[in-house]
Amino acid sequence: MRLIDFNLSVTELDPQLKLYFKPANHPALPVSSLRLLDHWLIVEPGTTPLTLDQFETRVQAAGGSRQLAYSDTNQVKLFGYQLREQKIILG
């Protein structure tokens, strides 16, 4: 999913929703930091999840065409999200 597509789809959501991502065959992990790499926007796990508002503030200067991903041994694209229990879970 491109950053611009994600941002457009969440404009009406509560800015205090917490962000998580779900690696294949693992439970959802909190998105605690972000890293830019080439044309990727890499979400990185940690202990405290970013809110949607914090995420949007941090990616304001990033180009909208960046692909959302998490890093395993390579970048793994994130294709969408679901809303569950006051969380946005990227997957």
Secondary structure, 3 states (H helix, E strand, C coil): CEHHHHHHHCCCCCCCCEEEECCCCCCCEEEEEEEEECCEEEEEECCCCCEHHHHHHHCCCCCCCCEEEEECCCEEECCCEEEECCEEEEC
